Each structure stands twice: as C-alpha cells, then as structure tokens.
Amino acid sequence: MFFHLSQSVGSGKTQAVLEYIRDNFDRAYLYVAPTLSLCEEVYVRLSLALVNEQEAIRAGLVERVVSGDDLGPVLPRAMRVIANTTRQQRGVVIVTETTFRNLLRSLSKDLKSKLSVFVDEGMQPLQSVEFRPQNQGDFLQYFDQDDKGFISPKKGCEALIEDVAFRPKKLGERQLGHLKIEEFVEICSLVASGNYDVFLMRSDKAIMAVAILSPQQMFEFRSVTLMVAIFEQTLLPVFWQQRYGIDFEAFDIGVELYDTHLMKGPDISISYLLHDTDNASKHNLYSNYETGSPNERDWHKQVICLAARAVANACENIAYCWAANNNFDDPEDILNVNRMPVRSAGMDVFKNFDTVVSLVCINPTPWVKTAIQQIFEVEDEKLYDLWRLSHTYQTIGRCSLRLRKSDRKIHLIVISRRCAEQLSNIFVGSVISGQLSPTPSLTKLRQQNRQGKRTYSGAENKAYSVYKKRAKAGGKLALDKERWYEEIRAINVANEG
C-alpha cells in the first residue's frame, strides 16, 4: 500500500510520524531521511519520544545506519540491522535515501513484507544522462527498446549490463573496455538497479536517457508512506498514476496537524523579480537585461545580477536568507552570507528569518521535457509548474513559517509572478506586493529584436530542418524558427558551453 502525508511545511509531519511509531512500536519500521544530518536529528527525536523503550534502544532496535562512522560499508550493516529488527518484530532503522535505493534491490521479499516504510521529504522522481559516443551502435546493441523509448537488456545481455553497472573492471577481461564510459555505466546502473524505468532518446550526436523512479521494488513492503509537503503538486504522483495506476491514499495518523498555509497566510507578502510577462528560467536569468539576448557573458549585464541588486537594496537593513542554483557564485558578494543549499528540504537552521529569497530555478532541459511528454500525458505549463514549484516551496519553507508562535510578518521573494501566484494560492490570505526589481520585459525586448530579420548559420538551418522532421515523425507541431531558436537551440548551446 502506498500512502502520502502531505501537510504543509512546519505542520509537524515528522513529529507526528515519530509519535505514531512510538504508539505502534510492535512493528518493524524503516525511516528514510534525505541527509545525514536529518538521520541524526530523527534518531535523537525518536529516542526522546521512546522514553519507555530505552532498553530497546540500548539493544539496537532503534538504529541509524549511515556512512562516515568507520563501521564499514553501509549496505551490509543496514541489511544486518534490518534482519535483526524484523526478527524481533519491532524497532526502527534510519537510513539515507541513497542507502534506501540500494536496499530496494538487496532486501528479500520476506524482509520487506515485515517493514513499514516512511520516506521523509519523498524521493527524487527522475534522473537524466546524456553522452556523445562516436558510434552509438556500440552501446545501444545491448538493449531492446519499445515505442515509448523504454529500454531493457536484450536476451543474453543481462549479465553484461550488470558487469558494466557494478563490475566495470571485468570489461577489460572481456575486451569490452570501450564500454567503461562514465555516462554509459550510469545508464546501465539505472537499468540494472531495478529502481527505475529508463527511456532512451537519440539525436545525430547524442544518446539521452531519462530514468523515472519505479515503485516495482517497493510493492513487497508492508506499506510505504511518502511525507511530502504539497505532495499533490509534485511530479511523482503524476508519473506513478499514469504509468502504474497507483493512487496514493492519505495516511491517517490520528492527529490534527498545524495548517501553516491557513494560519500563516495572512502574515505573508510575496514579491517577484522578473517582469510579469516572463517565466522563471535560467535562460531568462542569464540573458542581457537591456536587450533580452540570451547567454550574456558579462556578469554586470545579466538579469540575475540586476535581480540580486534589487534584493540587496530592498533588504539593506533586513536580515534575510536566500538560495540560488549552484552555478550562481555571486562574484561581487551582492547578497549576504546567509545562503541556503539548493536542496534545503527539512532544514531548520534558517527558521528565525522572516524574509527569504528564492533564486532557485530548476527546469527540465528541452530534451528531458520532450522525453517526459512522450512518456506521459502532461502539458507544457503543468510540467513546468510541477517541476519548479516544489523547489521554490521548499526554499521559502525554511524561514519563520516554521515558528507557530511567531506573529511577525513574513516576506517571500521569488523569481516570477507565476511563482508568486502559485504560492499565494497555497498560503490562504497572502498578498502579492508586485515586482521588486526594475527588470524590463524580456519577452517584449525579444519581440522587438525579431522585427529585424534574424540571419541563421548553415548549421542552425540544418539543425532546424532536423528538428522539424522529428516533430513531424512524432506527430507534433513544430515551433517556428524564431521560437525554436530562442526556446531550444540557444538553451542547448548554452548548456553545452
């Protein structure tokens, strides 16, 4: 059975689950946390909740099994602890998401059937790999592929795929050393793990793989509960419902959780940085704010620089925390030192800030978007909304939203008006206070630039011709050349650079 616990950030989901485990300690549990620090935090909080079970804790029935503690490899230790826990028919094993993925393949059906699983902050639903071999056939010959692009090892090639994935040193003995390309090893690892459904796309120069997290190796568990704020507005339930027919049931923990969306909404104002006509994308953030031209090399002329200066000016005398993509290095230290990591889910150390800035912009690359839309029925706008929102939401959720007793006003600063509208719809009673920076409409600037006829190189004309043929073969309407250049070609060139 698959469940979701999707209450808001700061609602007390984790504590409620720990108390549920305390009240039902006659079972075996596997608790999955996204980071080592959260594993430690859960262990401490669970130990405090289980004040009447100190003997069980001393006996190792509440155990975190993580890396970096000089006790040997994590996976075999986790297997041993889980075997002991299930034998005792009670206890909790705490692991990271990475260890959990490895356990999915290693645990027997019998052990899984005795475990109830809680996954804190959910799991990453998708991975992607791209590489450019000289001869694609050297790599593709070992897979069968269906009309959706789903790949599986060809009959008789299963052992080879496993060798590439897990024992690449053996390839030299078989005179297959040319397969030891990092990206191909990664693709084989995704296939051989059994944790993903892997789909391949090809271009003239590249092999591209999209791996969708699969529930197949989770069916044997007693239950699996994903603890994810705004779960219904994330990608995983869309993927699993369409491909596997899985509908998640709400997990009833028997208590009424705090509704941050309702209680904090009236205290929230939301500002945005880009012009109303522009969406949140790295393409926009790294464009020239005077001309709208993409891939601006001069830091001072980039839209993100203008946005950062607007944040610094607006928050000159205000304490704030902020997050941005890892490639944003802020060379002039425009923003303050209170930077959050891109993946900040579950972090509690920024909860005393009333102002939080999200410059995080994580969108699918064009080929990943195309692959997803070939596999699943999801429209462009919905795909981008689902992709962006969870990252933005987790970032802004680190601030004083988490402090129930605080009545201070909260200011959220996000990239686009669309992001602001989505958050305003979630936080009942919040207000959108408008654009914070003087960024002009990039959309209008580009339209003005297009009034003069753009000239294209021979390579660009050839690439557009190939694109149109593929769109026609796939039964899709091709973009006109101007839009193709702006939305696909220029972004691909920037990513390659």
C-alpha positions as CSV (number, residue, x, y, z in Angstrom):
1,M,0.0,0.0,0.0
2,F,1.2,3.5,-0.9
3,F,0.3,6.5,1.3
4,H,1.1,10.2,1.4
5,L,1.4,12.6,4.3
6,S,1.3,15.9,2.5
7,Q,0.6,18.6,5.1
8,S,2.3,22.0,4.9
9,V,5.9,22.9,5.9
10,G,6.1,23.3,9.6
11,S,3.0,21.3,10.2
12,G,4.6,18.7,12.4
13,K,4.6,15.8,10.0
14,T,7.9,14.3,11.2
15,Q,7.0,14.6,14.9
16,A,3.5,13.1,14.3
17,V,5.1,10.1,12.5
18,L,7.6,9.6,15.3
19,E,4.8,9.6,17.8
20,Y,2.8,7.2,15.6
21,I,5.9,4.8,15.7
22,R,6.1,5.2,19.5
23,D,2.4,4.3,19.8
24,N,2.8,1.3,17.5
25,F,6.2,0.1,18.5
26,D,5.2,-3.6,18.0
27,R,6.2,-3.4,14.3
28,A,9.4,-3.0,12.3
29,Y,10.0,0.3,10.6
30,L,12.4,1.7,8.0
31,Y,12.7,5.5,8.2
32,V,14.3,7.3,5.2
33,A,15.7,10.8,5.6
34,P,17.3,12.9,2.8
35,T,20.6,13.8,4.5
36,L,23.0,12.5,7.2
37,S,22.1,15.4,9.5
38,L,18.4,14.7,9.3
39,C,19.1,11.0,10.0
40,E,20.8,12.1,13.2
41,E,18.0,14.6,14.1
42,V,15.4,11.9,13.6
43,Y,17.4,9.4,15.8
44,V,17.6,12.0,18.6
45,R,13.9,12.9,18.4
46,L,12.8,9.3,18.2
47,S,15.0,8.4,21.2
48,L,13.3,11.2,23.2
49,A,9.8,10.0,22.0
50,L,10.6,6.4,23.1
51,V,11.3,7.3,26.7
52,N,9.7,4.0,27.8
53,E,11.7,2.0,25.3
54,Q,15.3,2.7,26.5
55,E,16.1,-1.0,26.7
56,A,15.1,-1.5,23.1
57,I,17.3,1.5,22.1
58,R,20.2,0.0,24.0
59,A,19.6,-3.3,22.3
60,G,20.0,-1.7,18.9
61,L,16.3,-1.7,18.0
62,V,16.5,2.0,17.2
63,E,19.5,2.4,14.9
64,R,20.7,4.8,12.3
65,V,22.9,3.3,9.7
66,V,24.8,5.9,7.8
67,S,28.2,6.5,6.2
68,G,31.2,8.1,7.8
69,D,31.2,6.3,11.1
70,D,34.2,3.9,10.4
71,L,32.0,0.8,11.0
72,G,32.4,-0.5,7.5
73,P,30.2,-0.3,4.3
74,V,26.7,1.0,4.9
75,L,24.7,-1.5,2.9
76,P,25.7,-4.8,4.6
77,R,25.4,-3.1,8.0
78,A,21.9,-1.9,7.1
79,M,21.0,-5.4,6.0
80,R,22.2,-6.9,9.3
81,V,20.3,-4.4,11.4
82,I,17.1,-4.8,9.4
83,A,17.4,-8.6,9.7
84,N,17.7,-8.2,13.5
85,T,14.8,-5.7,13.6
86,T,12.4,-7.9,11.7
87,R,13.4,-10.9,13.7
88,Q,12.5,-9.0,16.9
89,Q,9.3,-7.9,15.0
90,R,9.8,-4.3,16.2
91,G,12.3,-1.5,16.0
92,V,13.3,1.3,13.7
93,V,16.2,1.5,11.2
94,I,17.1,5.0,10.0
95,V,18.9,5.4,6.6
96,T,19.5,8.0,3.9
97,E,17.7,8.0,0.6
98,T,20.8,6.7,-1.2
99,T,21.0,3.7,1.2
100,F,17.3,3.0,0.8
101,R,17.7,2.8,-3.0
102,N,20.4,0.2,-2.6
103,L,18.3,-1.7,-0.1
104,L,15.4,-1.9,-2.6
105,R,17.4,-4.2,-4.7
106,S,19.1,-6.1,-1.8
107,L,16.3,-6.8,0.6
108,S,14.4,-10.1,0.3
109,K,10.6,-10.1,-0.2
110,D,10.3,-11.7,3.2
111,L,12.1,-8.9,5.0
112,K,10.3,-6.2,3.0
113,S,6.9,-7.7,4.0
114,K,7.7,-7.0,7.6
115,L,8.7,-3.4,7.2
116,S,6.6,-0.2,7.2
117,V,8.5,2.5,5.4
118,F,8.4,6.3,6.0
119,V,10.2,8.4,3.4
120,D,10.8,11.9,4.8
121,E,10.7,14.6,2.1
122,G,10.0,12.0,-0.5
123,M,12.3,10.8,-3.3
124,Q,13.8,12.4,-6.4
125,P,11.5,11.1,-9.2
126,L,13.8,11.5,-12.1
127,Q,17.4,11.3,-13.3
128,S,18.8,12.1,-16.7
129,V,22.1,11.2,-18.5
130,E,23.5,12.4,-21.9
131,F,26.6,11.4,-23.7
132,R,28.1,11.6,-27.2
133,P,29.8,8.4,-28.3
134,Q,31.4,8.2,-31.7
135,N,29.5,5.0,-32.6
136,Q,26.1,4.9,-30.9
137,G,25.5,1.3,-32.0
138,D,28.4,0.1,-29.8
139,F,26.3,0.9,-26.8
140,L,22.7,0.5,-28.0
141,Q,23.1,-3.0,-29.3
142,Y,22.7,-4.4,-25.8
143,F,19.2,-3.1,-25.2
144,D,15.7,-3.7,-26.6
145,Q,13.5,-0.6,-26.8
146,D,9.7,-0.2,-27.1
147,D,7.8,2.6,-28.9
148,K,7.9,4.8,-25.9
149,G,11.6,4.5,-25.6
150,F,11.7,2.2,-22.6
151,I,14.8,0.0,-22.6
152,S,15.6,-3.4,-21.1
153,P,18.6,-5.7,-21.6
154,K,18.4,-7.9,-24.7
155,K,18.1,-11.6,-24.0
156,G,21.5,-12.9,-23.1
157,C,22.9,-9.4,-22.3
158,E,21.7,-9.2,-18.7
159,A,25.0,-10.3,-17.2
160,L,26.9,-7.8,-19.3
161,I,24.7,-4.9,-18.3
162,E,25.3,-5.9,-14.6
163,D,29.1,-6.1,-15.2
164,V,29.1,-2.6,-16.8
165,A,27.0,-1.3,-13.9
166,F,28.6,-2.9,-10.9
167,R,31.8,-4.7,-12.0
168,P,33.3,-2.5,-14.8
169,K,36.8,-3.9,-14.1
170,K,35.6,-7.2,-15.7
171,L,35.1,-5.5,-19.0
172,G,38.8,-5.4,-19.8
173,E,38.9,-9.2,-19.4
174,R,36.2,-9.4,-22.0
175,Q,37.8,-6.9,-24.3
176,L,34.9,-4.5,-23.8
177,G,36.9,-1.7,-22.2
178,H,35.3,0.8,-24.6
179,L,32.1,0.4,-22.6
180,K,33.6,1.9,-19.5
181,I,32.4,5.4,-20.3
182,E,31.0,7.1,-17.2
183,E,27.7,8.0,-18.7
184,F,27.1,4.6,-20.1
185,V,28.0,3.0,-16.8
186,E,25.4,5.3,-15.1
187,I,22.7,4.3,-17.6
188,C,23.5,0.6,-17.0
189,S,23.4,1.2,-13.3
190,L,20.0,2.7,-13.5
191,V,18.7,-0.2,-15.6
192,A,20.3,-2.9,-13.5
193,S,19.2,-1.5,-10.2
194,G,15.6,-2.2,-10.9
195,N,14.7,1.1,-9.2
196,Y,14.0,3.0,-12.5
197,D,12.2,2.7,-15.8
198,V,14.8,4.0,-18.2
199,F,13.8,5.6,-21.5
200,L,16.3,6.5,-24.3
201,M,16.2,9.2,-26.9
202,R,18.7,9.7,-29.7
203,S,19.9,12.6,-31.8
204,D,22.6,12.6,-34.5
205,K,25.3,13.2,-31.9
206,A,23.9,12.1,-28.5
207,I,22.3,9.3,-26.6
208,M,20.0,10.7,-23.9
209,A,18.4,8.7,-21.1
210,V,15.6,9.7,-18.7
211,A,15.1,7.4,-15.7
212,I,11.8,7.5,-13.8
213,L,11.7,6.2,-10.3
214,S,9.8,2.9,-10.3
215,P,7.6,1.5,-7.4
216,Q,8.2,-2.1,-8.6
217,Q,10.6,-3.0,-5.8
218,M,8.5,-1.3,-3.2
219,F,5.3,-3.3,-3.6
220,E,6.5,-6.0,-1.2
221,F,6.8,-3.7,1.8
222,R,4.1,-3.7,4.4
223,S,3.4,-0.1,3.5
224,V,5.2,2.9,2.0
225,T,4.4,6.4,3.2
226,L,5.8,9.5,1.5
227,M,6.0,12.5,3.8
228,V,6.0,15.4,1.3
229,A,4.5,18.9,1.6
230,I,2.2,19.8,-1.3
231,F,2.6,16.2,-2.5
232,E,-0.2,16.5,-5.0
233,Q,1.6,19.3,-6.7
234,T,4.8,17.3,-7.4
235,L,5.8,15.1,-10.3
236,L,5.9,11.7,-8.6
237,P,2.2,11.1,-8.2
238,V,1.6,12.1,-11.8
239,F,4.2,9.7,-13.0
240,W,3.1,6.7,-10.9
241,Q,-0.6,7.2,-11.5
242,Q,-0.2,7.3,-15.3
243,R,2.4,4.5,-15.7
244,Y,1.4,2.2,-12.8
245,G,-2.1,3.2,-11.9
246,I,-1.1,4.0,-8.4
247,D,-3.3,6.3,-6.4
248,F,-1.8,7.3,-3.0
249,E,-4.1,7.1,0.0
250,A,-3.9,9.8,2.7
251,F,-2.1,8.5,5.7
252,D,-4.2,8.9,8.8
253,I,-2.0,9.5,11.9
254,G,-5.0,10.2,14.1
255,V,-4.0,13.8,15.0
256,E,-4.8,17.2,13.5
257,L,-1.6,18.8,12.2
258,Y,-0.9,22.5,12.2
259,D,-2.0,24.1,8.9
260,T,0.8,26.6,8.1
261,H,-0.9,27.5,4.8
262,L,-4.0,28.7,6.6
263,M,-2.5,30.1,9.8
264,K,0.4,31.9,8.3
265,G,-1.2,33.1,5.1
266,P,-2.4,36.5,6.3
267,D,1.1,37.3,7.5
268,I,2.7,36.8,4.2
269,S,3.5,39.2,1.4
270,I,5.2,37.9,-1.8
271,S,7.4,39.9,-4.2
272,Y,8.8,38.7,-7.5
273,L,11.8,39.8,-9.6
274,L,11.1,39.3,-13.3
275,H,8.6,41.3,-15.3
276,D,5.1,40.0,-15.3
277,T,5.4,38.7,-18.8
278,D,8.5,36.5,-18.1
279,N,8.7,33.0,-16.6
280,A,11.3,31.7,-14.2
281,S,14.1,30.0,-16.2
282,K,17.9,30.0,-16.3
283,H,17.5,31.2,-19.9
284,N,15.9,34.4,-18.7
285,L,18.1,34.9,-15.6
286,Y,21.3,34.8,-17.7
287,S,20.0,37.0,-20.5
288,N,21.1,40.6,-21.1
289,Y,18.6,42.8,-19.2
290,E,18.9,45.6,-21.8
291,T,18.4,43.6,-25.0
292,G,16.9,40.3,-23.9
293,S,19.7,38.5,-25.7
294,P,20.4,35.1,-24.3
295,N,23.7,33.8,-22.8
296,E,25.0,37.2,-21.7
297,R,28.7,36.7,-20.8
298,D,29.1,40.0,-18.8
299,W,28.0,39.4,-15.3
300,H,27.0,43.0,-14.8
301,K,24.6,42.9,-17.7
302,Q,22.9,39.6,-16.7
303,V,19.3,39.7,-15.4
304,I,20.2,37.7,-12.3
305,C,22.7,40.5,-11.4
306,L,20.0,43.1,-11.7
307,A,17.7,40.9,-9.6
308,A,20.3,40.4,-6.9
309,R,21.0,44.1,-6.6
310,A,17.2,44.7,-6.2
311,V,17.1,42.1,-3.4
312,A,20.2,43.7,-1.7
313,N,18.6,47.2,-1.9
314,A,15.2,46.1,-0.7
315,C,16.7,44.1,2.2
316,E,19.5,46.6,3.1
317,N,18.6,46.8,6.7
318,I,16.7,43.5,7.0
319,A,18.0,40.0,7.9
320,Y,17.3,37.6,5.2
321,C,18.3,34.2,3.9
322,W,18.5,33.1,0.2
323,A,19.1,30.3,-2.2
324,A,20.2,30.1,-5.8
325,N,21.4,27.5,-8.3
326,N,24.9,26.2,-7.6
327,N,26.3,27.9,-10.7
328,F,25.4,31.4,-9.3
329,D,28.6,32.3,-7.5
330,D,27.7,36.0,-6.8
331,P,31.3,37.2,-7.7
332,E,30.7,40.7,-6.1
333,D,29.1,39.4,-2.9
334,I,25.9,41.4,-3.7
335,L,23.8,39.1,-1.4
336,N,24.6,38.4,2.3
337,V,26.2,35.3,3.8
338,N,23.0,33.5,4.8
339,R,22.9,31.2,1.8
340,M,20.9,28.0,1.8
341,P,21.7,24.9,-0.2
342,V,19.7,24.3,-3.3
343,R,18.2,21.1,-1.8
344,S,17.1,22.5,1.6
345,A,14.2,20.3,2.4
346,G,13.9,19.5,6.1
347,M,16.5,22.2,7.2
348,D,15.6,24.0,10.4
349,V,18.5,26.4,10.9
350,F,17.0,29.3,8.9
351,K,13.7,29.4,10.8
352,N,14.4,32.8,12.5
353,F,14.5,34.7,9.2
354,D,11.3,36.5,8.3
355,T,12.5,37.3,4.8
356,V,13.6,34.6,2.4
357,V,14.7,34.8,-1.2
358,S,14.4,32.0,-3.7
359,L,16.5,32.5,-6.9
360,V,16.4,28.7,-7.3
361,C,15.5,27.9,-10.9
362,I,15.4,24.2,-11.8
363,N,13.7,23.4,-15.1
364,P,14.0,20.4,-17.4
365,T,16.4,20.7,-20.3
366,P,14.5,20.7,-23.7
367,W,15.3,17.1,-24.4
368,V,14.2,15.9,-21.0
369,K,11.0,17.8,-21.4
370,T,10.4,16.2,-24.8
371,A,11.1,12.8,-23.4
372,I,8.7,13.2,-20.5
373,Q,6.0,14.4,-22.8
374,Q,6.5,11.4,-25.0
375,I,6.1,9.1,-22.0
376,F,3.4,10.9,-20.0
377,E,0.4,13.0,-20.9
378,V,1.3,16.3,-19.3
379,E,1.0,19.7,-20.8
380,D,3.9,22.2,-21.0
381,E,2.6,24.6,-18.4
382,K,1.7,21.9,-15.9
383,L,5.0,20.2,-16.3
384,Y,7.0,23.4,-15.7
385,D,4.8,24.3,-12.7
386,L,5.2,20.9,-11.1
387,W,8.9,20.9,-11.8
388,R,9.6,24.4,-10.4
389,L,7.1,24.7,-7.5
390,S,8.5,22.0,-5.2
391,H,12.0,23.5,-5.2
392,T,10.7,27.1,-4.6
393,Y,8.3,25.9,-1.9
394,Q,11.0,24.0,0.0
395,T,13.2,27.1,-0.1
396,I,10.7,29.5,1.2
397,G,9.6,26.9,3.8
398,R,12.9,27.2,5.7
399,C,12.0,30.7,7.2
400,S,9.9,31.7,10.2
401,L,6.9,30.0,8.6
402,R,8.1,27.2,10.8
403,L,7.6,29.2,14.0
404,R,4.0,28.6,15.1
405,K,4.0,31.1,18.0
406,S,5.6,33.9,15.9
407,D,3.2,36.6,14.7
408,R,5.9,38.5,12.7
409,K,5.2,39.5,9.1
410,I,6.9,37.3,6.5
411,H,8.2,38.4,3.1
412,L,8.8,35.9,0.4
413,I,10.8,37.0,-2.7
414,V,10.7,34.7,-5.8
415,I,11.7,34.8,-9.4
416,S,8.5,35.2,-11.4
417,R,4.9,36.4,-11.0
418,R,3.8,32.9,-11.8
419,C,5.7,31.5,-8.8
420,A,4.2,34.3,-6.7
421,E,0.7,33.4,-7.8
422,Q,1.2,29.7,-7.1
423,L,2.4,30.4,-3.6
424,S,-0.4,32.9,-3.0
425,N,-2.9,30.3,-3.9
426,I,-1.3,27.9,-1.4
427,F,-1.0,30.4,1.5
428,V,-4.5,31.5,2.1
429,G,-4.8,35.2,2.7
430,S,-1.3,36.1,1.5
431,V,-0.8,39.1,-0.8
432,I,1.3,39.7,-3.9
433,S,3.1,43.0,-3.5
434,G,4.4,43.3,-7.0
435,Q,7.7,43.3,-8.9
436,L,10.7,44.1,-6.7
437,S,13.3,44.8,-9.4
438,P,13.4,47.1,-12.5
439,T,13.8,44.2,-14.9
440,P,12.1,45.0,-18.2
441,S,10.0,42.6,-20.2
442,L,12.5,40.2,-21.8
443,T,9.6,38.8,-23.9
444,K,8.9,42.3,-25.4
445,L,12.6,43.0,-25.9
446,R,13.0,39.8,-27.9
447,Q,9.9,40.6,-29.9
448,Q,11.3,44.0,-30.9
449,N,14.6,42.4,-31.8
450,R,12.8,39.9,-34.1
451,Q,11.3,42.7,-36.1
452,G,14.7,42.9,-37.9
453,K,15.2,39.7,-39.8
454,R,17.5,37.3,-38.0
455,T,20.1,35.5,-40.0
456,Y,20.9,31.9,-39.3
457,S,24.1,29.9,-39.9
458,G,24.2,26.8,-42.1
459,A,24.5,24.6,-39.0
460,E,21.4,26.3,-37.5
461,N,19.4,25.9,-40.6
462,K,20.3,22.2,-40.8
463,A,19.5,21.7,-37.1
464,Y,16.1,23.3,-37.5
465,S,15.4,21.1,-40.5
466,V,16.2,18.0,-38.5
467,Y,14.1,19.3,-35.6
468,K,11.0,19.8,-37.9
469,K,11.4,16.3,-39.4
470,R,11.5,14.7,-35.9
471,A,8.5,16.8,-34.8
472,K,6.5,15.6,-37.8
473,A,7.6,12.0,-37.3
474,G,6.4,12.2,-33.7
475,G,3.1,13.7,-34.6
476,K,3.9,17.1,-33.1
477,L,3.5,20.6,-34.3
478,A,7.0,22.2,-34.8
479,L,7.8,25.6,-33.4
480,D,8.5,28.4,-35.9
481,K,12.2,29.0,-36.4
482,E,12.4,32.1,-34.2
483,R,10.7,30.3,-31.2
484,W,12.8,27.2,-31.9
485,Y,16.0,29.2,-31.7
486,E,15.0,31.0,-28.5
487,E,13.5,28.1,-26.7
488,I,15.6,25.2,-27.8
489,R,18.7,25.9,-29.8
490,A,20.1,28.8,-27.7
491,I,19.4,26.9,-24.5
492,N,21.1,23.8,-25.8
493,V,24.1,25.8,-26.9
494,A,24.3,27.4,-23.5
495,N,24.1,24.1,-21.7
496,E,26.9,22.7,-23.9
497,G,29.1,25.6,-23.2
